[in-house]
Structures are given as structure tokens and as C-alpha cells.
Amino acid sequence: MDRRDFLQKATVGALALSFPGNFPAFAKEVPMGIVVHSYGLRWNSKVASNKYPGFVNAVDLLEHCHQIGAGGMQVVVKDWSADLTKKVRDRREKLGLYVEGSIGVPNKPEEVTRFEQEVKSAKEAGMQVLRTVCSSGRRYEAYHSAQEFKDLQSKALASLKLAEPVLRKHKMKLAVENHKDWRAPELVALLKQINSEWIGVTLDFGNSIALLEEPMEVIQTLVPYVFTTHVKDMGLDEYADGFLLSEVPLGKGILDLPKMFALCRQHNPQVTFNLEMITRDPLEIPCLKDDYWATFQGVPATDLARTLRLVRQHKYEAGLPRVSQLNPEARLAAEENNILACLSYSKNTLKS
């Protein structure tokens, strides 16, 4: 057991003793939060709508989360003024919601000052967990050779080493997402190199299907490091170059959400569950094209076979949702309806 594992287990054990009999229910008592990317259409929206007005800043999103019965939010923290930080803190405290941040890690030493200021703003606003990514995009789109991906791994390690002293100083947790970039064992290897109690995982429930990983195996591999989550359910279908992958309302897709929630709570009773229901056309995962495999040396053919079998056995019968053909107001309505349906499922099924 390394230092990070020991501290994590010791902290959970101490908290459990402080709340005998009731502590495991802690997460169940907090409604699911909303990731800002769930509102990709309304966040800084350029569409004029009376029914679905855009969110100008984090306070707007926080107010809306309260109105629809969410437990909190995960929002981008970047260039916040002292006034905005105070407004977020004051509204969060008054509404009784939690707030988590989404933040960029420093890529070079001269960016550490910027990073520390954003960490301080997040802490002053009442946050304890910050989500981040360590790549520039989806692995099979952004990187075109094994060396390019190795370079990413080296840069990610360097960035987290720059970030760690700041996190330790301010006692803030940074959670790296499996963002269609790292396969689960690769992300674990990165975290073990850092070996810090302050750096863990934003566990996305569905992203890693795009990397030919089995969803429950991803959960089981990454859950010992979980600080926070991106909750979603996934629908699948075939297309000529591979398969289509789409977020669908919770309970309508292929994921075993009750088991995933239970495993997260088991490993971290303080974990938060944040909905990332992105309303968009399905993503194309071109796993039958040569270019897709440029960074996947060592991935067995059985992973491809298993994933394609999963697609064929669980084809989304209703047809994967598409919104690009809708007018702007209808797209906004679809986005809101999807989020409300997911919150309802969470409250009625996952919190029982």
C-alpha cells in the first residue's frame, strides 16, 4: 500500500467512525449535480430564447441547478474576478448546493501562478474538488502516432508534478478525467507515478467505450482513485467504419448505473455524482480504420471483437438521438428535457 492509498483509506475510515450507522447514506442524501457540459447549448448561448435563456456565468447555472432540483454543479473556473467568486460562494451557501470546478493544469512552470490563482478562487468559492483533463482531445482524433501519445503522457506527468505542490498547499483535490484519451490502466499508471493524496480521478461512466474498454472493467480499475464522477448512460449503433456512441437519458442505455453508483460509494463515501448528459448527434468511433489504431499498440484484437459484439447485441432500438436537424429552440428544449429526465431517474432509481 503506497502513501496515497494509506491516506485515502485512513480518511474514509475516520469519517465512517465519526458517523456510525449513517455515513454510507451520505451520498444518497445529496441529489445528483450537473456538469456544465450538459448545458453545452445554453452555456454562453448566442441563441435568444425566453424559455431557455443562456447562462452568462456560474451564478446563473447555480440558480438553475437549484430550480430543477440538482444537488450542485461542476463548472469551469477560469479568470474569475473576486466579485464573481464571492457571488458563487454566497449563493452556494444560501442554496445549500455543492460546487466543483473544472480547471486547466499548468503546462509549463510559468503557468503555475495562473493555476494557483484559479485554485485559490475555487477554494474561496467553497469548492473542494477540481476536475481536469490532460489531453488536447479524443485520442483517436488528436494523436496520430505512438510517439505523439507518448509525448502526451510525458507532458501530462510534468503538468501534474507542477500542479501537485499547489494542490497540497491549498488542500484541494484534482481529479483527472478518463476523457476518451487514457485507457484505464494507463491512467492508473500515471496516478501511481504522482502518488499524491491530492490527485485522483473524475470517473466518467461511458467515455472509455470509445477506446474499446468494457465499462464495468473501467469502473473497477479506476474507482479506488475516484474523487468525483461524470454520470451518463450510453447508446450504441453500427456504422461503416466502426460504431456510433451517444449519451442517452439515464436508464435507457447499456450501463449498469446502480452497480456503478454502489462501487463509487463503496470506495469513496464522499463522492459526488455529476450528470454529463450531452445533447448532440452520435459520435463516430472509427475503430475499423487504420488511423484509429495509431496509438493503440498492445491493445488485443479481443477488445475490438468484444466491443463490436456489444454494439450488435445492444443496438439502440429507438435509433440514436440526433439534434442537428432541429431548429435552435427545439435543440434547447431537447437539452433541457434530457437533463430533467436524467434527474428524475436519479432521484427515483439511483437514490433509493
C-alpha positions, 0 to 999 in steps of 0.5 A: 500500500503506497502513501496515497492509498494509506491516506485515502483509506485512513480518511474514509475510515475516520469519517465512517467512525465519526458517523456510525450507522449513517455515513454510507447514506451520505451520498444518497442524501445529496441529489445528483449535480450537473456538469456544465457540459450538459448545458453545452447549448445554453452555456454562453448561448448566442441563441435568444430564447425566453424559455431557455435563456443562456447562462452568462456565468456560474451564478446563473447555472447555480440558480438553475441547478437549484430550480430543477432540483440538482444537488450542485454543479461542476463548472469551469473556473477560469479568470474569475474576478473576486466579485464573481467568486464571492457571488458563487460562494454566497449563493452556494451557501444560501442554496445549500448546493455543492460546487466543483470546478473544472480547471486547466493544469499548468503546462509549463512552470510559468503557468503555475501562478495562473493555476494557483490563482484559479485554485485559490478562487475555487477554494474561496468559492467553497469548492473542494474538488477540481476536475481536469483533463490532460489531453488536447482531445479524443485520442483517436482524433488528436494523436496520430502516432505512438510517439505523439501519445507518448509525448502526451503522457510525458507532458501530462506527468510534468503538468501534474508534478507542477500542479501537485505542490499547489494542490497540497498547499491549498488542500484541494483535490484534482481529479483527472478525467478518463476523457476518451484519451487514457485507457484505464490502466494507463491512467492508473499508471500515471496516478501511481507515478504522482502518488499524491493524496491530492490527485485522483480521478473524475470517473466518467461512466461511458467515455472509455467505450470509445477506446474499446474498454468494457465499462464495468472493467473501467469502473473497477480499475479506476474507482479506488482513485475516484474523487468525483464522477461524470454520470451518463448512460450510453447508446450504441449503433453500427456504422461503416467504419466502426460504431456510433456512441451517444449519451442517452437519458439515464436508464435507457442505455447499456450501463449498469448505473446502480452497480456503478453508483454502489462501487463509487460509494463503496470506495469513496463515501464522499463522492459526488455524482455529476450528470454529463448528459450531452445533447448532440448527434452520435459520435463516430468511433472509427475503430475499423480504420487504420488511423484509429489504431495509431496509438493503440499498440498492445491493445488485443484484437479481443477488445475490438471483437468484444466491443463490436459484439456489444454494439450488435447485441445492444443496438439502440432500438429507438435509433440514436438521438440526433439534434442537428436537424432541429431548429435552435429552440427545439435543440434547447428544449431537447437539452433541457428535457434530457437533463430533467429526465436524467434527474428524475431517474436519479432521484427515483432509481439511483437514490433509493 
